[in-house]
Amino acid sequence: MMQSKFFRTCLGIIALLLIIYLGTEVSFLFKPILSLFNILLIPVVIAGFFYYLLRPLIDYLERRKIKRSIGVFMIYFVFIGLFAIFIVVVWPTLKEQIENFIINAPFLVEDIQQQVNQLQQNPFWSRFIPSESELYNRTMEYVNQAIAWISNSISNFISVISGVVVIIATVPIVLYFMLKEGSKLPPKLLSCLPRRFRKDGQEVLSDIDSALSNFIIGRVVLNLILCVMIYIGFLIIGLPYSLLLTVISFFLNFIPYIGAFLASIPVVIVGFIESPMIAIWSVVVILIAQQIQDNILGPLIYGKQLDIHPLTTIVLLLVGGDLYGILGVLLAIPAYMVLKIIVVRVYELFLAEKVENA
């Protein structure tokens, strides 16, 4: 009985549960490690994001006989120049729109109600917009909450960015060592594996690296092109706060599927305040840009590499958001891609033959 497979499996499960229980009883021992993890998580994630964006440039400079350390400093100087251009050219307009939006946010609901009242006086639209109904009151309540959330998010974002000195100081240092010595990490990780698994480990690391690189670079390129199209469209139709709304859309569109919907909400609200036709035209601009992105640019850049079912994506976003908020939402898809590659290879190595012969 002691040698039976069922008994050994049950014993292993009991041991695992016992370890988990004992770990919860001495959780205070892990608090310093958890605190260190939370402190380093955001700088490392941001540095990793820029690592995959800038690594092709560093590799290109290295092929041109330029040392990686010098190449990193060259790119840093280029970024400083681009940041200076942003401060001089873009920031004044963006800052003015942010300040005006925050100042006018309390009056936006009144403007929406005025637009709705004007539509109710129109014989055609009055049939679709009842003057007194639970749906109408509930909709106006949601709009009020949405405007307050947008205003508070903008204010909180500015205060967070201006207050996180540690992140601003840490990210360039972490990124420098990633770009300079990132190629040394895989061999060190592989040395921890038994020799017979190192080839498979090398393939797993290569697949993970390729998947993350393609996803991050593709997502940034798609978002930049999408936001350029949207911004041009907003300028053509005369949408207020066009630059601010485009910046918001850029960050929200990093969230798959629901990001485009979330980004369109403030656009439609601001457009409707200006006039119902502006709101309609803003939706048209977003739909055209999204169709170009999804049907032309997306397949061209991604191909079939991002093979994740929409339902899986929604579940991942919900779980990631519940665990780590907005950071969890942004990291859910990359983390799933990494975990999927590891699980598939582990299954192929240890379980596939047993399952097929069972």
N, C-alpha and C positions, 0 to 999 in steps of 0.2 A: 504493500500500500504506500509506503514511504517513497517508493521509486516511481509511482504512477505519474503520468503527465498531468492528469487532472489535479492531483494533490499538490504537485510542484507549482502549478499555475495559481491555485488558490492561495498557497503560501506566499507566492510573490505578490499577489494583490493585497493580502493582509499586511505584508511588510511595507508596501508602498503607502497604504493608508495610514499605517502607524507612523511612518516617517513624516507624512503630511501633518498628522495630528500633533506630533512632537514639535514640528516646525512652527505651528500656530501657537504653541504654549511658550515658546522662546522667541516670539516674533520681535521682541525688543532688540535681540542681537542683530537682526537684519535691517533695522531702521537706518543705521548709518549708511549701509550699502544702498538701500532704497533711496535715501536722500541724495546720495552721490549720483545715482542713476538718473533721478529726476532733474538734477542740476545740469548734468552733461547731455541729457537727451536732446534738448532743443538745439544747442550749439553743434552737436555731432550731426544731427539730421540736416540742419541748414548747410553745414560744411559738406556733407555727403551729397546734397542736392547740387551744390556748385561744383563739386568734384567731378560729377558725371557730365556737367555742362562744359567744363573747362579742360577736362583731360584730353579730348581730341586736339585742342590747340597746343597743349603742352607736348603731346606726342609729335605733332607736326613740327614744332620748333626743335624738338630733340633730333628729329630726322634731318633738320637743317644744321646740325652740328652745334646747337645751342644747349648748354647745360640746363637741366630741369630747374634748378634753383634760380638761375638767371631768367629762364622763361617765365617762372611764376612771378618774379618781380616785374617783368615787362608787362604781364597781363594785369598785375595790380595797378601799375601806373596808368594803363589804359582805362581801367575801371575808375580810377580817381578822376581822370579826365572826363569820362562819361558822366560821372556823378556831378562834377562841376557844371557840365552843360545842362544836366537835369535841374540843378538848383537855379541856374540863371534863366533857362528857357521855359521849363515846364512847371516848376514848383510854384512860381507866383500865381499862375492861372489856377492851378490845382488848389493851392491854399485859399485863394479867394472864393472858389466854389465851395470848398469845405466849410469855411466860415459862414458864407451866406446860407448854406443848407442848414447848418446848426441853428443859426439865428431864426430862419423862417420855418423850422420844423414845427413849432407849436401852432402855426397858422395854416399848415398844409391841409389839415382835416377840414377847416372852414372853407378853404378853396375848393376842395373836392365836393363838399356839400353844395356849394354854389353852382358848380358844374352840373351836379346831379339835378338840382332844382331847375336849371335851364333846360336840361334834357326832358324833364317831366312836363315842361310847358310845350314841348314839341309833340304834335299829334302822333307822329310815327313812333318815337322812342318812349312815349308815356305808356304804351301798351306793354313794354318790357321792363319798365322801372316803376313799380307801384309806389305811391307816395307813403303809405304806411303799411309795413309788413315786418314780420319777425326776421325774414331773410335780409331785408334791406338794413334793418338795425344791426343785425349780426355782422353783415358785411362791413358796415361803417366802423364797427367796433374792431374788427380784424385789421382794417386799414389803419386805424389809429394806433393799434399795437405795432403794426409793421413799421410805420413811420417812426414811432418812438424807439423801436429796436434798431432801425438803421441809424438814427441819430446817435443813440448811445454807443452803438458799435463803432462808429466813426470816431467819436470822442475817446472811447476806451482804447481803440487801436493807436491813436496818436499818442495818448499818454503812455501806453505800453512801449511803443517804439522809442519814445524819448526817455523812458525810465530804465530800459534794459541795457545798462552800460556793460554788464558782464558779457552778455551775448555778443554785443558789437565788438568788444575787445577780444573775445575768445575765438569767434568764428574764423577771422583771417589767420590766426596762428594754427588752429586745427587744420584748416584748408591747406595751408602751406605744406605741412608735413604729409597730408594725404596726397597732394599732387607730386611732392618730391620723392616720397618713399612708399607710395601706395602699392607699387609692384612687389615690394618685399614682404607684404602681409600674407599673400596666398602660400608661399613656401613655408612660412612659419606655422600656418594653420595646418598644412598638410603633414608637417613633421609630427603632429600630435596623433595622427592616424596610424594604424598598423600598415605595414608595407603593402600588403595585398589589397588594401582599400584606397591607396593613394591615387591610383589612376582614376578610379571612380570619383574620388574627392576632387581631383583636378577638373574633371568634366562637370561636376556639380557647381564648383566655384565659377567656372567659365560660363555655364548656362545662367547662373544668377547674375553675374556681372553683365552679360549681354542683355538679359531681360530688363534689368534696372536701367541700364544705359539707354536702351531703345525707348523705354517707357518715359523716362524723365525728359530726354531730349525731344522726343516726339510730342510730348504734352506741352512743353514750353513753346516749341515752334508753332504748333497748332493754335495755342492760346494767343500768341503774338499776332499771327495772321488774322485770326478771328477778330481780335480787338481792333486791329487797324481797319478792317472792313466795317465793323460796328461804329467806330468813331467817325469815319468818313460819312457813313449813313446818317448818324446823329447830327453831324454838322449840316448836311444837306437839308434835313427836315427841320432844322432849327430847334433841337431838343435842348432845354436848359440843363445845366450841370453835365454837359456831354462828356467832358474829360473825367470828372469824378465818377460818373456812372460806368465809363469804360474801364477805369482802374478797378472798380468793384467787380465788374464782370470778369476781368482778367484773373483775379484771385479765386472767385467763386467757381470759375470754369475748370479749375483743377479738380473739383469734385465731380466724378463721372456721373452722367445721367441727370441727377437732380441739381447739379451746379448750374446748368443752363437755365433751369426753371427758376431757381432762387435769384439768379442774376437779372432775370426779366421782370421780377416783381417791382423793384424800385424804379426801373425804367418806365413801366406802364403807369405807375402811380404819378411820377413826375410828369410824364407826357399827358396824362389825363387832366392834371391840374392846369397845364398850359391850354389844352383844348382836347376834346375827344378825338379829333382827327389826328393830332400829333401822337396820341396814344396808339391809334390804329397804325399809323405809319411807323412808329417805333417797333411795334410787333412785326410788321412786314420786314423791316430792316433786320431784326434778330432772326426771323425765320429764314430769310434768304442767306444770311451769313452762316447759320447753323447747317442749312442744307448743303452749302458749298463745303463746309468743314466735314460733315458726316459722310457725304457721298463722293467727294472728289479728293479732298486733302487727307482725310483720315485713312482711307484704304491705301493711298499713295505713300504715306509716311509709315503707317503701322503694318500694312499688309494684313496677315492673319496671325500676327504674333500675340496680340492682346485677345486671347480666346477665353473670355470670361462671360458667363451667362449673366444677363441683366438682373435676374432674381438673386443670383449669388452676389452681385455687386451691391444690391440694396441691403442684403443681410450683412455684408461686411461693413458697409457704411454705418448701419445702425449699431452694430457691436463696437466698432471703432469709436464712434461718437459717445457711446455710453461709458467706455473705458477711459478715454483720454480727450474727450471733447473734440474741438476742431482739429487738433493735431492728430487724434486718432482717426478722424475722417480722412485726412490727407494721407496718412500712412497705411490705411487699411488695404488698399489695392497692392502697393509694393510689397507689404508684409505677406499678403496672401500668395503673391507670385513666388516669393522666396520659399515660403513654407511648402507650396505645391511642388516645386522642383525637388526639394529635399525629400518629401514624403514619397514621391513617385520613385526616386532612385532607391530609397531604402526598401520600398516594396519590391522593386525589381531584384534587389540583391538578396533579400532574406525571406520573402513571403511568396513571390510569384510562382516559383517552382512547386512549393508545398500546396498552394491553392489549386494549381492546375492538375497536380497528381492526386488530389484528395478524391 
